[in-house]
Amino acid sequence: SRVGVVGMGGLGHMAIKLAVGLGAHVTVISTSPKKEQSAKDLGAHAFLVSKDEEAMTTAGSAFDLIIDTVPVNHDLNPYIPLLDNDATLVLVGQIGPIEGPNTAPMIFGRRRIA
């Protein structure tokens, strides 16, 4: 499994450890490159800076599962193209209403948000 983890807080730490423990190839996705060493110390295999448009484009369709642990309202649209066909973005941190995501990449890639 190829798992992306968005957010490096308490839930993010647990998501990394669990995914690595279950044998997944784990990539942490963060806005800040400062967290790369912390992610790798937790067992992550790779690190992706979400503000790096070229890196995000290159990582298209790279994940079977993305676990989003960010606890505040944020834009989901940058993460949807990172999902492979039949993959899922799971929100475990967001509480409250979310902005409507762009559904075109979801429909054409058979991608889901849960």
Backbone as numpy.savetxt, mean C-alpha at the origin, in Angstrom:
# Nx Ny Nz CAx CAy CAz Cx Cy Cz
3.05 -14.01 -2.30 2.21 -12.82 -2.30 3.08 -11.58 -2.30
2.60 -10.57 -2.98 3.28 -9.28 -3.02 2.39 -8.29 -2.28
2.86 -7.86 -1.11 2.04 -7.02 -0.23 2.68 -5.65 -0.08
1.86 -4.62 -0.26 2.27 -3.25 0.01 1.63 -2.79 1.31
2.36 -2.06 2.11 1.83 -1.52 3.36 1.97 -0.01 3.32
0.85 0.69 3.43 0.84 2.15 3.45 0.70 2.59 4.90
1.65 3.36 5.39 1.59 3.85 6.77 2.49 3.04 7.68
3.33 3.72 8.44 4.28 3.04 9.31 4.00 3.25 10.79
2.74 3.48 11.14 2.40 3.61 12.56 2.26 2.24 13.19
1.52 2.17 14.29 1.34 0.91 15.01 0.72 -0.18 14.15
-0.35 0.15 13.43 -0.97 -0.84 12.55 -0.04 -1.23 11.41
0.69 -0.26 10.88 1.63 -0.52 9.80 2.74 -1.46 10.23
3.25 -1.24 11.44 4.29 -2.14 11.97 3.77 -3.57 12.03
2.56 -3.73 12.54 1.98 -5.08 12.66 1.73 -5.69 11.28
1.26 -4.89 10.34 1.00 -5.40 8.98 2.30 -5.90 8.35
3.38 -5.15 8.51 4.67 -5.56 7.96 5.10 -6.89 8.58
5.09 -6.95 9.90 5.54 -8.15 10.59 4.70 -9.38 10.22
3.38 -9.21 10.18 2.51 -10.34 9.84 2.71 -10.80 8.40
2.79 -9.85 7.47 2.96 -10.22 6.06 4.30 -10.91 5.84
5.36 -10.38 6.44 6.67 -11.02 6.32 6.63 -12.41 6.95
6.00 -12.51 8.12 5.90 -13.79 8.81 5.13 -14.84 8.01
4.21 -14.39 7.18 3.44 -15.32 6.35 4.12 -15.58 5.00
5.32 -15.03 4.82 6.10 -15.34 3.62 5.89 -14.41 2.43
5.24 -13.29 2.64 4.99 -12.35 1.54 6.23 -11.51 1.26
6.34 -11.04 0.03 7.34 -10.03 -0.32 6.68 -8.69 0.01
7.23 -7.98 0.99 6.58 -6.79 1.53 7.31 -5.52 1.10
6.52 -4.57 0.61 7.03 -3.24 0.25 6.28 -2.22 1.09
7.01 -1.36 1.77 6.39 -0.27 2.50 6.27 0.92 1.56
5.09 1.53 1.55 4.82 2.70 0.72 4.63 3.89 1.65
5.49 4.89 1.49 5.46 6.04 2.40 5.73 7.32 1.64
5.26 8.43 2.19 5.53 9.74 1.59 6.95 10.19 1.90
7.56 9.61 2.92 8.87 10.07 3.37 9.95 9.00 3.20
11.03 9.32 2.50 12.13 8.36 2.36 12.87 8.14 3.69
12.61 8.98 4.68 13.27 8.87 5.98 12.93 7.57 6.70
11.82 6.95 6.33 11.36 5.76 7.05 11.87 4.45 6.45
12.69 4.54 5.41 13.12 3.32 4.72 13.87 2.36 5.64
14.83 2.87 6.40 15.61 1.98 7.26 14.72 1.33 8.32
13.78 2.09 8.88 12.85 1.52 9.87 12.02 0.40 9.25
11.58 0.61 8.02 10.79 -0.41 7.32 11.61 -1.68 7.12
12.84 -1.53 6.71 13.70 -2.69 6.48 14.06 -3.38 7.79
14.21 -2.60 8.87 14.47 -3.19 10.19 13.31 -4.08 10.64
12.10 -3.74 10.20 10.91 -4.54 10.55 10.75 -5.75 9.64
11.59 -5.85 8.60 11.54 -7.01 7.72 11.06 -6.73 6.31
10.70 -5.49 6.01 10.25 -5.16 4.65 11.38 -5.42 3.66
10.99 -5.90 2.49 11.96 -6.21 1.44 12.26 -5.01 0.55
11.31 -4.10 0.45 11.46 -2.95 -0.46 10.75 -1.74 0.13
11.02 -0.59 -0.44 10.46 0.67 0.02 10.11 1.51 -1.20
8.94 2.11 -1.20 8.45 2.91 -2.32 8.00 4.27 -1.79
8.56 5.34 -2.34 8.18 6.69 -1.93 7.01 7.13 -2.80
5.87 7.35 -2.17 4.65 7.66 -2.93 4.67 9.02 -3.61
5.56 9.91 -3.19 5.67 11.23 -3.84 6.57 11.19 -5.07
7.22 10.06 -5.31 8.08 9.88 -6.47 7.24 9.31 -7.61
6.77 10.20 -8.49 5.84 9.80 -9.55 6.42 8.73 -10.47
7.68 8.83 -10.79 8.31 7.84 -11.67 8.35 6.46 -11.01
8.71 6.43 -9.74 8.75 5.16 -9.01 7.35 4.56 -8.89
6.35 5.40 -8.67 4.98 4.92 -8.55 4.50 4.35 -9.88
4.85 5.00 -10.98 4.47 4.50 -12.31 5.15 3.16 -12.59
6.42 3.08 -12.26 7.18 1.84 -12.46 6.59 0.69 -11.64
6.05 1.01 -10.47 5.49 -0.02 -9.58 4.06 -0.40 -9.94
3.55 0.05 -11.06 2.18 -0.29 -11.47 1.95 -1.79 -11.51
0.81 -2.21 -11.01 0.39 -3.63 -10.99 1.35 -4.52 -10.20
2.05 -3.96 -9.21 3.07 -4.71 -8.49 2.56 -5.48 -7.27
1.31 -5.26 -6.86 0.87 -5.84 -5.59 -0.41 -6.66 -5.73
-0.45 -7.75 -4.97 -1.66 -8.57 -4.87 -2.57 -8.02 -3.77
-1.97 -7.34 -2.82 -2.69 -6.79 -1.67 -1.96 -5.55 -1.21
-2.72 -4.49 -0.92 -2.17 -3.31 -0.26 -2.96 -3.12 1.02
-2.25 -3.05 2.14 -2.87 -2.79 3.43 -2.61 -1.33 3.77
-3.66 -0.54 3.83 -3.57 0.89 4.07 -3.92 1.15 5.53
-2.93 1.57 6.31 -3.13 1.76 7.75 -3.20 3.23 8.16
-3.27 4.14 7.19 -3.29 5.57 7.48 -4.61 5.92 8.19
-4.54 6.55 9.38 -5.76 6.77 10.17 -6.53 8.05 9.88
-6.16 8.75 8.82 -6.85 9.99 8.48 -7.28 9.95 7.02
-8.19 10.84 6.64 -8.65 10.91 5.26 -7.47 11.24 4.35
-7.31 10.47 3.28 -6.23 10.69 2.32 -6.67 10.16 0.96
-5.96 10.57 -0.07 -6.29 10.19 -1.44 -5.88 8.75 -1.71
-6.82 7.92 -2.11 -6.55 6.51 -2.42 -6.11 6.32 -3.87
-6.38 7.31 -4.72 -6.11 7.17 -6.15 -4.68 6.79 -6.52
-3.65 7.28 -5.82 -2.29 6.88 -6.21 -2.00 5.39 -5.98
-2.75 4.76 -5.10 -2.47 3.36 -4.75 -3.20 2.35 -5.63
-4.32 2.73 -6.20 -5.12 1.79 -6.99 -4.35 1.24 -8.19
-3.61 2.05 -8.95 -2.86 1.49 -10.09 -1.72 0.56 -9.66
-1.35 0.58 -8.40 -0.30 -0.32 -7.91 -0.80 -1.75 -7.77
-2.12 -1.91 -7.74 -2.71 -3.24 -7.60 -2.66 -4.00 -8.93
-2.35 -5.30 -8.84 -2.39 -6.16 -10.01 -3.86 -6.50 -10.30
-4.12 -7.21 -11.39 -5.49 -7.66 -11.67 -5.99 -8.53 -10.53
-7.25 -8.37 -10.19 -7.91 -9.13 -9.13 -7.27 -8.92 -7.75
-6.69 -7.76 -7.52 -6.05 -7.46 -6.24 -6.94 -6.53 -5.41
-6.57 -6.37 -4.13 -7.41 -5.62 -3.20 -6.61 -4.63 -2.39
-7.16 -3.44 -2.22 -6.66 -2.43 -1.30 -7.55 -2.51 -0.06
-6.96 -2.82 1.09 -7.73 -2.97 2.32 -7.43 -1.79 3.24
-8.50 -1.08 3.63 -8.37 0.05 4.55 -8.58 -0.45 5.97
-7.54 -0.36 6.79 -7.69 -0.76 8.19 -7.47 0.41 9.14
-7.02 1.55 8.62 -6.76 2.69 9.49 -7.77 3.81 9.37
-8.34 3.99 8.20 -9.25 5.11 7.92 -10.54 4.98 8.72
-10.87 6.04 9.42 -12.14 6.10 10.13 -12.88 7.31 9.59
-14.12 7.10 9.15 -14.90 8.20 8.63 -15.03 8.13 7.13
-15.66 9.14 6.54 -15.91 9.13 5.09 -14.61 9.24 4.30
-14.63 8.65 3.09 -13.48 8.77 2.18 -13.92 9.47 0.92
-12.97 10.13 0.28 -13.24 10.75 -1.00 -13.44 9.65 -2.03
-14.30 9.88 -3.01 -14.55 8.88 -4.04 -13.33 8.63 -4.89
-12.87 7.37 -4.96 -11.71 7.06 -5.81 -12.10 7.02 -7.28
-11.12 7.16 -8.15 -11.32 7.03 -9.58 -11.62 5.55 -9.87
-12.77 5.27 -10.39 -13.18 3.87 -10.56 -12.68 3.23 -11.84
-12.19 4.02 -12.81 -11.73 3.44 -14.08 -10.64 2.39 -13.87
-9.55 2.68 -13.11 -8.54 1.64 -12.93 -9.07 0.44 -12.13
-10.09 0.66 -11.34 -10.67 -0.44 -10.57 -11.43 -1.38 -11.50
-12.23 -0.81 -12.37 -13.06 -1.62 -13.27 -12.19 -2.38 -14.27
-11.25 -1.67 -14.92 -10.46 -2.29 -15.97 -9.44 -3.28 -15.43
-9.06 -3.16 -14.16 -8.10 -4.09 -13.59 -8.73 -5.08 -12.63
-10.07 -5.07 -12.53 -10.76 -5.94 -11.59 -10.15 -5.80 -10.19
-9.99 -4.54 -9.77 -9.39 -4.23 -8.48 -10.50 -3.89 -7.49
-10.22 -4.10 -6.19 -11.23 -3.89 -5.16 -10.67 -3.02 -4.02
-11.60 -2.35 -3.33 -11.28 -1.67 -2.08 -12.18 -2.32 -1.03
-11.54 -2.72 0.08 -12.31 -3.37 1.15 -12.01 -2.68 2.46
